[in-house]
Amino acid sequence: MEDKLATTSEGQPIRCKAAICRKPGSPLSIEEIIVAPPMPHEARIRVICTSLCHSDVTFWKMEVPPAICPRILGHEAVG
C-alpha cells in the first residue's frame, strides 16, 4: 500500500507553521517558518498537530526575565 504521507523532502529545508510568542503575554502568531534539514544524528517527523502544555503557557505569560522572545511554543506533538 502506498504511503500517502511520504514526502520527497529528504535533505531539503521545509516550510512549517509555528505558534510564535513575540512578546510575553501577547497573542501568539501562527507563522510559516523554514526548518533546516536534519543533521546526521537527527530525524525529521511529520507532525499533524501540537498543543501547549503548562511549561509553554508559563513561558508565554512570563512578564519578568528570563522571558526569551521570539519563542516557538507547542512541543506536545501528534503525528
mmCIF file of the N, C-alpha and C atoms, coordinates in Angstrom:
data_MODEL
# 
_entry.id   MODEL 
# 
loop_
_atom_site.group_PDB 
_atom_site.id 
_atom_site.type_symbol 
_atom_site.label_atom_id 
_atom_site.label_alt_id 
_atom_site.label_comp_id 
_atom_site.label_asym_id 
_atom_site.label_entity_id 
_atom_site.label_seq_id 
_atom_site.pdbx_PDB_ins_code 
_atom_site.Cartn_x 
_atom_site.Cartn_y 
_atom_site.Cartn_z 
_atom_site.occupancy 
_atom_site.B_iso_or_equiv 
_atom_site.pdbx_formal_charge 
_atom_site.auth_seq_id 
_atom_site.auth_comp_id 
_atom_site.auth_asym_id 
_atom_site.auth_atom_id 
_atom_site.pdbx_PDB_model_num 
ATOM 1   N N  . MET A 1 1  ? 0.842  -1.174 0.000  1.00 0.00 ? 1  MET A N  1 
ATOM 2   C CA . MET A 1 1  ? 0.000  0.000  0.000  1.00 0.00 ? 1  MET A CA 1 
ATOM 3   C C  . MET A 1 1  ? 0.892  1.242  0.000  1.00 0.00 ? 1  MET A C  1 
ATOM 4   N N  . GLU A 1 2  ? 0.528  2.207  -0.790 1.00 0.00 ? 2  GLU A N  1 
ATOM 5   C CA . GLU A 1 2  ? 1.309  3.441  -0.900 1.00 0.00 ? 2  GLU A CA 1 
ATOM 6   C C  . GLU A 1 2  ? 1.089  4.327  0.321  1.00 0.00 ? 2  GLU A C  1 
ATOM 7   N N  . ASP A 1 3  ? 2.162  4.883  0.854  1.00 0.00 ? 3  ASP A N  1 
ATOM 8   C CA . ASP A 1 3  ? 2.080  5.790  1.999  1.00 0.00 ? 3  ASP A CA 1 
ATOM 9   C C  . ASP A 1 3  ? 1.785  7.193  1.494  1.00 0.00 ? 3  ASP A C  1 
ATOM 10  N N  . LYS A 1 4  ? 0.574  7.679  1.739  1.00 0.00 ? 4  LYS A N  1 
ATOM 11  C CA . LYS A 1 4  ? 0.180  8.999  1.246  1.00 0.00 ? 4  LYS A CA 1 
ATOM 12  C C  . LYS A 1 4  ? 0.871  10.127 1.998  1.00 0.00 ? 4  LYS A C  1 
ATOM 13  N N  . LEU A 1 5  ? 1.516  9.822  3.127  1.00 0.00 ? 5  LEU A N  1 
ATOM 14  C CA . LEU A 1 5  ? 2.213  10.849 3.888  1.00 0.00 ? 5  LEU A CA 1 
ATOM 15  C C  . LEU A 1 5  ? 3.686  10.945 3.511  1.00 0.00 ? 5  LEU A C  1 
ATOM 16  N N  . ALA A 1 6  ? 4.157  10.043 2.681  1.00 0.00 ? 6  ALA A N  1 
ATOM 17  C CA . ALA A 1 6  ? 5.570  10.070 2.296  1.00 0.00 ? 6  ALA A CA 1 
ATOM 18  C C  . ALA A 1 6  ? 5.869  11.353 1.524  1.00 0.00 ? 6  ALA A C  1 
ATOM 19  N N  . THR A 1 7  ? 7.044  11.894 1.730  1.00 0.00 ? 7  THR A N  1 
ATOM 20  C CA . THR A 1 7  ? 7.439  13.112 1.028  1.00 0.00 ? 7  THR A CA 1 
ATOM 21  C C  . THR A 1 7  ? 8.787  12.899 0.372  1.00 0.00 ? 7  THR A C  1 
ATOM 22  N N  . THR A 1 8  ? 9.163  13.857 -0.431 1.00 0.00 ? 8  THR A N  1 
ATOM 23  C CA . THR A 1 8  ? 10.472 13.799 -1.077 1.00 0.00 ? 8  THR A CA 1 
ATOM 24  C C  . THR A 1 8  ? 11.343 14.947 -0.592 1.00 0.00 ? 8  THR A C  1 
ATOM 25  N N  . SER A 1 9  ? 11.170 15.348 0.656  1.00 0.00 ? 9  SER A N  1 
ATOM 26  C CA . SER A 1 9  ? 11.912 16.494 1.190  1.00 0.00 ? 9  SER A CA 1 
ATOM 27  C C  . SER A 1 9  ? 13.216 16.094 1.869  1.00 0.00 ? 9  SER A C  1 
ATOM 28  N N  . GLU A 1 10 ? 13.606 14.842 1.767  1.00 0.00 ? 10 GLU A N  1 
ATOM 29  C CA . GLU A 1 10 ? 14.823 14.386 2.442  1.00 0.00 ? 10 GLU A CA 1 
ATOM 30  C C  . GLU A 1 10 ? 16.013 15.254 2.046  1.00 0.00 ? 10 GLU A C  1 
ATOM 31  N N  . GLY A 1 11 ? 16.694 15.791 3.060  1.00 0.00 ? 11 GLY A N  1 
ATOM 32  C CA . GLY A 1 11 ? 17.869 16.625 2.826  1.00 0.00 ? 11 GLY A CA 1 
ATOM 33  C C  . GLY A 1 11 ? 17.562 18.044 2.402  1.00 0.00 ? 11 GLY A C  1 
ATOM 34  N N  . GLN A 1 12 ? 16.286 18.414 2.379  1.00 0.00 ? 12 GLN A N  1 
ATOM 35  C CA . GLN A 1 12 ? 15.882 19.750 1.941  1.00 0.00 ? 12 GLN A CA 1 
ATOM 36  C C  . GLN A 1 12 ? 15.245 20.516 3.101  1.00 0.00 ? 12 GLN A C  1 
ATOM 37  N N  . PRO A 1 13 ? 15.341 21.852 3.100  1.00 0.00 ? 13 PRO A N  1 
ATOM 38  C CA . PRO A 1 13 ? 14.576 22.634 4.071  1.00 0.00 ? 13 PRO A CA 1 
ATOM 39  C C  . PRO A 1 13 ? 13.087 22.474 3.773  1.00 0.00 ? 13 PRO A C  1 
ATOM 40  N N  . ILE A 1 14 ? 12.255 22.584 4.802  1.00 0.00 ? 14 ILE A N  1 
ATOM 41  C CA . ILE A 1 14 ? 10.807 22.504 4.612  1.00 0.00 ? 14 ILE A CA 1 
ATOM 42  C C  . ILE A 1 14 ? 10.144 23.713 5.260  1.00 0.00 ? 14 ILE A C  1 
ATOM 43  N N  . ARG A 1 15 ? 8.928  24.000 4.824  1.00 0.00 ? 15 ARG A N  1 
ATOM 44  C CA . ARG A 1 15 ? 8.128  25.073 5.408  1.00 0.00 ? 15 ARG A CA 1 
ATOM 45  C C  . ARG A 1 15 ? 7.119  24.450 6.364  1.00 0.00 ? 15 ARG A C  1 
ATOM 46  N N  . CYS A 1 16 ? 6.978  25.065 7.542  1.00 0.00 ? 16 CYS A N  1 
ATOM 47  C CA . CYS A 1 16 ? 6.052  24.588 8.562  1.00 0.00 ? 16 CYS A CA 1 
ATOM 48  C C  . CYS A 1 16 ? 5.347  25.786 9.176  1.00 0.00 ? 16 CYS A C  1 
ATOM 49  N N  . LYS A 1 17 ? 4.232  25.520 9.848  1.00 0.00 ? 17 LYS A N  1 
ATOM 50  C CA . LYS A 1 17 ? 3.562  26.564 10.618 1.00 0.00 ? 17 LYS A CA 1 
ATOM 51  C C  . LYS A 1 17 ? 4.007  26.439 12.067 1.00 0.00 ? 17 LYS A C  1 
ATOM 52  N N  . ALA A 1 18 ? 4.145  27.587 12.733 1.00 0.00 ? 18 ALA A N  1 
ATOM 53  C CA . ALA A 1 18 ? 4.578  27.596 14.128 1.00 0.00 ? 18 ALA A CA 1 
ATOM 54  C C  . ALA A 1 18 ? 3.813  28.657 14.903 1.00 0.00 ? 18 ALA A C  1 
ATOM 55  N N  . ALA A 1 19 ? 3.518  28.365 16.174 1.00 0.00 ? 19 ALA A N  1 
ATOM 56  C CA . ALA A 1 19 ? 2.927  29.345 17.085 1.00 0.00 ? 19 ALA A CA 1 
ATOM 57  C C  . ALA A 1 19 ? 4.088  30.092 17.731 1.00 0.00 ? 19 ALA A C  1 
ATOM 58  N N  . ILE A 1 20 ? 4.193  31.377 17.434 1.00 0.00 ? 20 ILE A N  1 
ATOM 59  C CA . ILE A 1 20 ? 5.343  32.156 17.887 1.00 0.00 ? 20 ILE A CA 1 
ATOM 60  C C  . ILE A 1 20 ? 4.915  33.198 18.912 1.00 0.00 ? 20 ILE A C  1 
ATOM 61  N N  . CYS A 1 21 ? 5.628  33.199 20.035 1.00 0.00 ? 21 CYS A N  1 
ATOM 62  C CA . CYS A 1 21 ? 5.453  34.221 21.073 1.00 0.00 ? 21 CYS A CA 1 
ATOM 63  C C  . CYS A 1 21 ? 6.494  35.296 20.801 1.00 0.00 ? 21 CYS A C  1 
ATOM 64  N N  . ARG A 1 22 ? 6.048  36.467 20.397 1.00 0.00 ? 22 ARG A N  1 
ATOM 65  C CA . ARG A 1 22 ? 6.967  37.568 20.102 1.00 0.00 ? 22 ARG A CA 1 
ATOM 66  C C  . ARG A 1 22 ? 7.200  38.452 21.327 1.00 0.00 ? 22 ARG A C  1 
ATOM 67  N N  . LYS A 1 23 ? 6.235  38.454 22.251 1.00 0.00 ? 23 LYS A N  1 
ATOM 68  C CA . LYS A 1 23 ? 6.339  39.253 23.473 1.00 0.00 ? 23 LYS A CA 1 
ATOM 69  C C  . LYS A 1 23 ? 5.516  38.550 24.551 1.00 0.00 ? 23 LYS A C  1 
ATOM 70  N N  . PRO A 1 24 ? 6.063  38.381 25.755 1.00 0.00 ? 24 PRO A N  1 
ATOM 71  C CA . PRO A 1 24 ? 5.326  37.688 26.810 1.00 0.00 ? 24 PRO A CA 1 
ATOM 72  C C  . PRO A 1 24 ? 3.937  38.287 27.023 1.00 0.00 ? 24 PRO A C  1 
ATOM 73  N N  . GLY A 1 25 ? 2.926  37.419 27.095 1.00 0.00 ? 25 GLY A N  1 
ATOM 74  C CA . GLY A 1 25 ? 1.564  37.849 27.348 1.00 0.00 ? 25 GLY A CA 1 
ATOM 75  C C  . GLY A 1 25 ? 0.807  38.304 26.115 1.00 0.00 ? 25 GLY A C  1 
ATOM 76  N N  . SER A 1 26 ? 1.494  38.546 25.013 1.00 0.00 ? 26 SER A N  1 
ATOM 77  C CA . SER A 1 26 ? 0.831  38.973 23.780 1.00 0.00 ? 26 SER A CA 1 
ATOM 78  C C  . SER A 1 26 ? 0.243  37.762 23.068 1.00 0.00 ? 26 SER A C  1 
ATOM 79  N N  . PRO A 1 27 ? -0.762 37.993 22.206 1.00 0.00 ? 27 PRO A N  1 
ATOM 80  C CA . PRO A 1 27 ? -1.309 36.862 21.451 1.00 0.00 ? 27 PRO A CA 1 
ATOM 81  C C  . PRO A 1 27 ? -0.220 36.165 20.632 1.00 0.00 ? 27 PRO A C  1 
ATOM 82  N N  . LEU A 1 28 ? -0.331 34.863 20.532 1.00 0.00 ? 28 LEU A N  1 
ATOM 83  C CA . LEU A 1 28 ? 0.600  34.109 19.694 1.00 0.00 ? 28 LEU A CA 1 
ATOM 84  C C  . LEU A 1 28 ? 0.261  34.369 18.234 1.00 0.00 ? 28 LEU A C  1 
ATOM 85  N N  . SER A 1 29 ? 1.266  34.348 17.384 1.00 0.00 ? 29 SER A N  1 
ATOM 86  C CA . SER A 1 29 ? 1.013  34.476 15.951 1.00 0.00 ? 29 SER A CA 1 
ATOM 87  C C  . SER A 1 29 ? 1.385  33.159 15.284 1.00 0.00 ? 29 SER A C  1 
ATOM 88  N N  . ILE A 1 30 ? 0.519  32.713 14.385 1.00 0.00 ? 30 ILE A N  1 
ATOM 89  C CA . ILE A 1 30 ? 0.790  31.499 13.618 1.00 0.00 ? 30 ILE A CA 1 
ATOM 90  C C  . ILE A 1 30 ? 1.485  31.947 12.343 1.00 0.00 ? 30 ILE A C  1 
ATOM 91  N N  . GLU A 1 31 ? 2.731  31.523 12.186 1.00 0.00 ? 31 GLU A N  1 
ATOM 92  C CA . GLU A 1 31 ? 3.554  31.978 11.068 1.00 0.00 ? 31 GLU A CA 1 
ATOM 93  C C  . GLU A 1 31 ? 4.181  30.787 10.362 1.00 0.00 ? 31 GLU A C  1 
ATOM 94  N N  . GLU A 1 32 ? 4.491  30.989 9.092  1.00 0.00 ? 32 GLU A N  1 
ATOM 95  C CA . GLU A 1 32 ? 5.218  29.973 8.340  1.00 0.00 ? 32 GLU A CA 1 
ATOM 96  C C  . GLU A 1 32 ? 6.707  30.180 8.586  1.00 0.00 ? 32 GLU A C  1 
ATOM 97  N N  . ILE A 1 33 ? 7.393  29.100 8.914  1.00 0.00 ? 33 ILE A N  1 
ATOM 98  C CA . ILE A 1 33 ? 8.833  29.159 9.154  1.00 0.00 ? 33 ILE A CA 1 
ATOM 99  C C  . ILE A 1 33 ? 9.527  28.152 8.243  1.00 0.00 ? 33 ILE A C  1 
ATOM 100 N N  . ILE A 1 34 ? 10.813 28.317 8.069  1.00 0.00 ? 34 ILE A N  1 
ATOM 101 C CA . ILE A 1 34 ? 11.605 27.360 7.305  1.00 0.00 ? 34 ILE A CA 1 
ATOM 102 C C  . ILE A 1 34 ? 12.440 26.554 8.292  1.00 0.00 ? 34 ILE A C  1 
ATOM 103 N N  . VAL A 1 35 ? 12.353 25.238 8.172  1.00 0.00 ? 35 VAL A N  1 
ATOM 104 C CA . VAL A 1 35 ? 13.086 24.329 9.053  1.00 0.00 ? 35 VAL A CA 1 
ATOM 105 C C  . VAL A 1 35 ? 14.197 23.671 8.237  1.00 0.00 ? 35 VAL A C  1 
ATOM 106 N N  . ALA A 1 36 ? 15.403 23.783 8.732  1.00 0.00 ? 36 ALA A N  1 
ATOM 107 C CA . ALA A 1 36 ? 16.570 23.206 8.048  1.00 0.00 ? 36 ALA A CA 1 
ATOM 108 C C  . ALA A 1 36 ? 16.469 21.684 8.020  1.00 0.00 ? 36 ALA A C  1 
ATOM 109 N N  . PRO A 1 37 ? 17.150 21.047 7.079  1.00 0.00 ? 37 PRO A N  1 
ATOM 110 C CA . PRO A 1 37 ? 17.163 19.581 7.058  1.00 0.00 ? 37 PRO A CA 1 
ATOM 111 C C  . PRO A 1 37 ? 17.826 19.034 8.320  1.00 0.00 ? 37 PRO A C  1 
ATOM 112 N N  . PRO A 1 38 ? 17.439 17.835 8.730  1.00 0.00 ? 38 PRO A N  1 
ATOM 113 C CA . PRO A 1 38 ? 18.050 17.262 9.928  1.00 0.00 ? 38 PRO A CA 1 
ATOM 114 C C  . PRO A 1 38 ? 19.534 16.966 9.728  1.00 0.00 ? 38 PRO A C  1 
ATOM 115 N N  . MET A 1 39 ? 20.267 17.082 10.809 1.00 0.00 ? 39 MET A N  1 
ATOM 116 C CA . MET A 1 39 ? 21.683 16.723 10.823 1.00 0.00 ? 39 MET A CA 1 
ATOM 117 C C  . MET A 1 39 ? 21.779 15.195 10.864 1.00 0.00 ? 39 MET A C  1 
ATOM 118 N N  . PRO A 1 40 ? 22.975 14.630 10.675 1.00 0.00 ? 40 PRO A N  1 
ATOM 119 C CA . PRO A 1 40 ? 23.114 13.164 10.638 1.00 0.00 ? 40 PRO A CA 1 
ATOM 120 C C  . PRO A 1 40 ? 22.583 12.445 11.883 1.00 0.00 ? 40 PRO A C  1 
ATOM 121 N N  . HIS A 1 41 ? 22.626 13.060 13.050 1.00 0.00 ? 41 HIS A N  1 
ATOM 122 C CA . HIS A 1 41 ? 22.170 12.409 14.279 1.00 0.00 ? 41 HIS A CA 1 
ATOM 123 C C  . HIS A 1 41 ? 20.723 12.765 14.629 1.00 0.00 ? 41 HIS A C  1 
ATOM 124 N N  . GLU A 1 42 ? 20.003 13.436 13.734 1.00 0.00 ? 42 GLU A N  1 
ATOM 125 C CA . GLU A 1 42 ? 18.627 13.865 13.975 1.00 0.00 ? 42 GLU A CA 1 
ATOM 126 C C  . GLU A 1 42 ? 17.670 13.140 13.026 1.00 0.00 ? 42 GLU A C  1 
ATOM 127 N N  . ALA A 1 43 ? 16.378 13.253 13.330 1.00 0.00 ? 43 ALA A N  1 
ATOM 128 C CA . ALA A 1 43 ? 15.337 12.683 12.471 1.00 0.00 ? 43 ALA A CA 1 
ATOM 129 C C  . ALA A 1 43 ? 14.264 13.736 12.239 1.00 0.00 ? 43 ALA A C  1 
ATOM 130 N N  . ARG A 1 44 ? 13.650 13.702 11.082 1.00 0.00 ? 44 ARG A N  1 
ATOM 131 C CA . ARG A 1 44 ? 12.521 14.593 10.778 1.00 0.00 ? 44 ARG A CA 1 
ATOM 132 C C  . ARG A 1 44 ? 11.260 13.746 10.837 1.00 0.00 ? 44 ARG A C  1 
ATOM 133 N N  . ILE A 1 45 ? 10.262 14.233 11.563 1.00 0.00 ? 45 ILE A N  1 
ATOM 134 C CA . ILE A 1 45 ? 8.981  13.538 11.639 1.00 0.00 ? 45 ILE A CA 1 
ATOM 135 C C  . ILE A 1 45 ? 7.879  14.478 11.185 1.00 0.00 ? 45 ILE A C  1 
ATOM 136 N N  . ARG A 1 46 ? 6.809  13.902 10.671 1.00 0.00 ? 46 ARG A N  1 
ATOM 137 C CA . ARG A 1 46 ? 5.652  14.704 10.266 1.00 0.00 ? 46 ARG A CA 1 
ATOM 138 C C  . ARG A 1 46 ? 4.765  14.885 11.494 1.00 0.00 ? 46 ARG A C  1 
ATOM 139 N N  . VAL A 1 47 ? 4.483  16.125 11.839 1.00 0.00 ? 47 VAL A N  1 
ATOM 140 C CA . VAL A 1 47 ? 3.620  16.439 12.969 1.00 0.00 ? 47 VAL A CA 1 
ATOM 141 C C  . VAL A 1 47 ? 2.288  16.921 12.410 1.00 0.00 ? 47 VAL A C  1 
ATOM 142 N N  . ILE A 1 48 ? 1.211  16.273 12.815 1.00 0.00 ? 48 ILE A N  1 
ATOM 143 C CA . ILE A 1 48 ? -0.120 16.626 12.337 1.00 0.00 ? 48 ILE A CA 1 
ATOM 144 C C  . ILE A 1 48 ? -0.677 17.804 13.133 1.00 0.00 ? 48 ILE A C  1 
ATOM 145 N N  . CYS A 1 49 ? -0.498 17.779 14.440 1.00 0.00 ? 49 CYS A N  1 
ATOM 146 C CA . CYS A 1 49 ? -0.933 18.901 15.277 1.00 0.00 ? 49 CYS A CA 1 
ATOM 147 C C  . CYS A 1 49 ? -0.106 18.902 16.558 1.00 0.00 ? 49 CYS A C  1 
ATOM 148 N N  . THR A 1 50 ? -0.200 20.000 17.266 1.00 0.00 ? 50 THR A N  1 
ATOM 149 C CA . THR A 1 50 ? 0.528  20.137 18.521 1.00 0.00 ? 50 THR A CA 1 
ATOM 150 C C  . THR A 1 50 ? -0.313 20.966 19.479 1.00 0.00 ? 50 THR A C  1 
ATOM 151 N N  . SER A 1 51 ? 0.043  20.955 20.740 1.00 0.00 ? 51 SER A N  1 
ATOM 152 C CA . SER A 1 51 ? -0.695 21.749 21.721 1.00 0.00 ? 51 SER A CA 1 
ATOM 153 C C  . SER A 1 51 ? 0.285  22.379 22.698 1.00 0.00 ? 51 SER A C  1 
ATOM 154 N N  . LEU A 1 52 ? -0.236 23.299 23.482 1.00 0.00 ? 52 LEU A N  1 
ATOM 155 C CA . LEU A 1 52 ? 0.577  23.945 24.507 1.00 0.00 ? 52 LEU A CA 1 
ATOM 156 C C  . LEU A 1 52 ? 0.399  23.200 25.819 1.00 0.00 ? 52 LEU A C  1 
ATOM 157 N N  . CYS A 1 53 ? 1.488  22.997 26.527 1.00 0.00 ? 53 CYS A N  1 
ATOM 158 C CA . CYS A 1 53 ? 1.422  22.397 27.852 1.00 0.00 ? 53 CYS A CA 1 
ATOM 159 C C  . CYS A 1 53 ? 1.689  23.494 28.890 1.00 0.00 ? 53 CYS A C  1 
ATOM 160 N N  . HIS A 1 54 ? 1.726  23.103 30.140 1.00 0.00 ? 54 HIS A N  1 
ATOM 161 C CA . HIS A 1 54 ? 1.911  24.077 31.220 1.00 0.00 ? 54 HIS A CA 1 
ATOM 162 C C  . HIS A 1 54 ? 3.212  24.864 31.074 1.00 0.00 ? 54 HIS A C  1 
ATOM 163 N N  . SER A 1 55 ? 4.299  24.203 30.680 1.00 0.00 ? 55 SER A N  1 
ATOM 164 C CA . SER A 1 55 ? 5.566  24.938 30.546 1.00 0.00 ? 55 SER A CA 1 
ATOM 165 C C  . SER A 1 55 ? 5.492  25.959 29.410 1.00 0.00 ? 55 SER A C  1 
ATOM 166 N N  . ASP A 1 56 ? 4.806  25.623 28.294 1.00 0.00 ? 56 ASP A N  1 
ATOM 167 C CA . ASP A 1 56 ? 4.625  26.597 27.213 1.00 0.00 ? 56 ASP A CA 1 
ATOM 168 C C  . ASP A 1 56 ? 3.859  27.819 27.714 1.00 0.00 ? 56 ASP A C  1 
ATOM 169 N N  . VAL A 1 57 ? 2.762  27.580 28.424 1.00 0.00 ? 57 VAL A N  1 
ATOM 170 C CA . VAL A 1 57 ? 1.944  28.688 28.931 1.00 0.00 ? 57 VAL A CA 1 
ATOM 171 C C  . VAL A 1 57 ? 2.745  29.526 29.916 1.00 0.00 ? 57 VAL A C  1 
ATOM 172 N N  . THR A 1 58 ? 3.571  28.885 30.745 1.00 0.00 ? 58 THR A N  1 
ATOM 173 C CA . THR A 1 58 ? 4.411  29.617 31.697 1.00 0.00 ? 58 THR A CA 1 
ATOM 174 C C  . THR A 1 58 ? 5.356  30.561 30.969 1.00 0.00 ? 58 THR A C  1 
ATOM 175 N N  . PHE A 1 59 ? 6.039  30.070 29.925 1.00 0.00 ? 59 PHE A N  1 
ATOM 176 C CA . PHE A 1 59 ? 6.934  30.939 29.151 1.00 0.00 ? 59 PHE A CA 1 
ATOM 177 C C  . PHE A 1 59 ? 6.156  32.038 28.439 1.00 0.00 ? 59 PHE A C  1 
ATOM 178 N N  . TRP A 1 60 ? 4.985  31.697 27.900 1.00 0.00 ? 60 TRP A N  1 
ATOM 179 C CA . TRP A 1 60 ? 4.165  32.659 27.157 1.00 0.00 ? 60 TRP A CA 1 
ATOM 180 C C  . TRP A 1 60 ? 3.705  33.801 28.056 1.00 0.00 ? 60 TRP A C  1 
ATOM 181 N N  . LYS A 1 61 ? 3.278  33.488 29.263 1.00 0.00 ? 61 LYS A N  1 
ATOM 182 C CA . LYS A 1 61 ? 2.731  34.501 30.174 1.00 0.00 ? 61 LYS A CA 1 
ATOM 183 C C  . LYS A 1 61 ? 3.794  35.203 31.017 1.00 0.00 ? 61 LYS A C  1 
ATOM 184 N N  . MET A 1 62 ? 5.037  34.751 30.962 1.00 0.00 ? 62 MET A N  1 
ATOM 185 C CA . MET A 1 62 ? 6.106  35.302 31.788 1.00 0.00 ? 62 MET A CA 1 
ATOM 186 C C  . MET A 1 62 ? 6.296  36.793 31.510 1.00 0.00 ? 62 MET A C  1 
ATOM 187 N N  . GLU A 1 63 ? 6.218  37.591 32.547 1.00 0.00 ? 63 GLU A N  1 
ATOM 188 C CA . GLU A 1 63 ? 6.348  39.038 32.389 1.00 0.00 ? 63 GLU A CA 1 
ATOM 189 C C  . GLU A 1 63 ? 7.660  39.577 32.937 1.00 0.00 ? 63 GLU A C  1 
ATOM 190 N N  . VAL A 1 64 ? 8.430  38.734 33.565 1.00 0.00 ? 64 VAL A N  1 
ATOM 191 C CA . VAL A 1 64 ? 9.729  39.160 34.094 1.00 0.00 ? 64 VAL A CA 1 
ATOM 192 C C  . VAL A 1 64 ? 10.799 38.272 33.474 1.00 0.00 ? 64 VAL A C  1 
ATOM 193 N N  . PRO A 1 65 ? 12.035 38.723 33.435 1.00 0.00 ? 65 PRO A N  1 
ATOM 194 C CA . PRO A 1 65 ? 13.105 37.882 32.886 1.00 0.00 ? 65 PRO A CA 1 
ATOM 195 C C  . PRO A 1 65 ? 13.123 36.534 33.589 1.00 0.00 ? 65 PRO A C  1 
ATOM 196 N N  . PRO A 1 66 ? 13.499 35.496 32.942 1.00 0.00 ? 66 PRO A N  1 
ATOM 197 C CA . PRO A 1 66 ? 14.219 35.402 31.674 1.00 0.00 ? 66 PRO A CA 1 
ATOM 198 C C  . PRO A 1 66 ? 13.334 35.060 30.474 1.00 0.00 ? 66 PRO A C  1 
ATOM 199 N N  . ALA A 1 67 ? 12.281 35.808 30.211 1.00 0.00 ? 67 ALA A N  1 
ATOM 200 C CA . ALA A 1 67 ? 11.461 35.554 29.021 1.00 0.00 ? 67 ALA A CA 1 
ATOM 201 C C  . ALA A 1 67 ? 12.299 35.803 27.770 1.00 0.00 ? 67 ALA A C  1 
ATOM 202 N N  . ILE A 1 68 ? 12.496 34.775 26.976 1.00 0.00 ? 68 ILE A N  1 
ATOM 203 C CA . ILE A 1 68 ? 13.298 34.879 25.756 1.00 0.00 ? 68 ILE A CA 1 
ATOM 204 C C  . ILE A 1 68 ? 12.343 34.847 24.564 1.00 0.00 ? 68 ILE A C  1 
ATOM 205 N N  . CYS A 1 69 ? 12.316 35.914 23.817 1.00 0.00 ? 69 CYS A N  1 
ATOM 206 C CA . CYS A 1 69 ? 11.425 36.019 22.662 1.00 0.00 ? 69 CYS A CA 1 
ATOM 207 C C  . CYS A 1 69 ? 12.220 36.493 21.460 1.00 0.00 ? 69 CYS A C  1 
ATOM 208 N N  . PRO A 1 70 ? 11.839 36.138 20.261 1.00 0.00 ? 70 PRO A N  1 
ATOM 209 C CA . PRO A 1 70 ? 10.701 35.271 19.960 1.00 0.00 ? 70 PRO A CA 1 
ATOM 210 C C  . PRO A 1 70 ? 10.983 33.817 20.335 1.00 0.00 ? 70 PRO A C  1 
ATOM 211 N N  . ARG A 1 71 ? 9.898  33.099 20.594 1.00 0.00 ? 71 ARG A N  1 
ATOM 212 C CA . ARG A 1 71 ? 9.994  31.699 21.011 1.00 0.00 ? 71 ARG A CA 1 
ATOM 213 C C  . ARG A 1 71 ? 8.881  30.912 20.320 1.00 0.00 ? 71 ARG A C  1 
ATOM 214 N N  . ILE A 1 72 ? 9.222  29.753 19.778 1.00 0.00 ? 72 ILE A N  1 
ATOM 215 C CA . ILE A 1 72 ? 8.219  28.871 19.185 1.00 0.00 ? 72 ILE A CA 1 
ATOM 216 C C  . ILE A 1 72 ? 7.683  27.981 20.296 1.00 0.00 ? 72 ILE A C  1 
ATOM 217 N N  . LEU A 1 73 ? 6.362  28.006 20.470 1.00 0.00 ? 73 LEU A N  1 
ATOM 218 C CA . LEU A 1 73 ? 5.716  27.208 21.507 1.00 0.00 ? 73 LEU A CA 1 
ATOM 219 C C  . LEU A 1 73 ? 5.016  26.004 20.880 1.00 0.00 ? 73 LEU A C  1 
ATOM 220 N N  . GLY A 1 74 ? 4.736  25.008 21.715 1.00 0.00 ? 74 GLY A N  1 
ATOM 221 C CA . GLY A 1 74 ? 3.993  23.834 21.275 1.00 0.00 ? 74 GLY A CA 1 
ATOM 222 C C  . GLY A 1 74 ? 4.889  22.654 20.994 1.00 0.00 ? 74 GLY A C  1 
ATOM 223 N N  . HIS A 1 75 ? 5.226  21.892 22.022 1.00 0.00 ? 75 HIS A N  1 
ATOM 224 C CA . HIS A 1 75 ? 6.078  20.719 21.817 1.00 0.00 ? 75 HIS A CA 1 
ATOM 225 C C  . HIS A 1 75 ? 5.361  19.409 22.154 1.00 0.00 ? 75 HIS A C  1 
ATOM 226 N N  . GLU A 1 76 ? 4.056  19.474 22.381 1.00 0.00 ? 76 GLU A N  1 
ATOM 227 C CA . GLU A 1 76 ? 3.256  18.268 22.624 1.00 0.00 ? 76 GLU A CA 1 
ATOM 228 C C  . GLU A 1 76 ? 2.688  17.837 21.278 1.00 0.00 ? 76 GLU A C  1 
ATOM 229 N N  . ALA A 1 77 ? 3.424  17.025 20.551 1.00 0.00 ? 77 ALA A N  1 
ATOM 230 C CA . ALA A 1 77 ? 3.112  16.736 19.148 1.00 0.00 ? 77 ALA A CA 1 
ATOM 231 C C  . ALA A 1 77 ? 2.323  15.447 18.951 1.00 0.00 ? 77 ALA A C  1 
ATOM 232 N N  . VAL A 1 78 ? 1.524  15.438 17.882 1.00 0.00 ? 78 VAL A N  1 
ATOM 233 C CA . VAL A 1 78 ? 0.782  14.268 17.431 1.00 0.00 ? 78 VAL A CA 1 
ATOM 234 C C  . VAL A 1 78 ? 1.083  14.092 15.954 1.00 0.00 ? 78 VAL A C  1 
ATOM 235 N N  . GLY A 1 79 ? 1.309  12.904 15.536 1.00 0.00 ? 79 GLY A N  1 
ATOM 236 C CA . GLY A 1 79 ? 1.538  12.695 14.111 1.00 0.00 ? 79 GLY A CA 1 
ATOM 237 C C  . GLY A 1 79 ? 2.282  11.481 13.914 1.00 0.00 ? 79 GLY A C  1 
# 
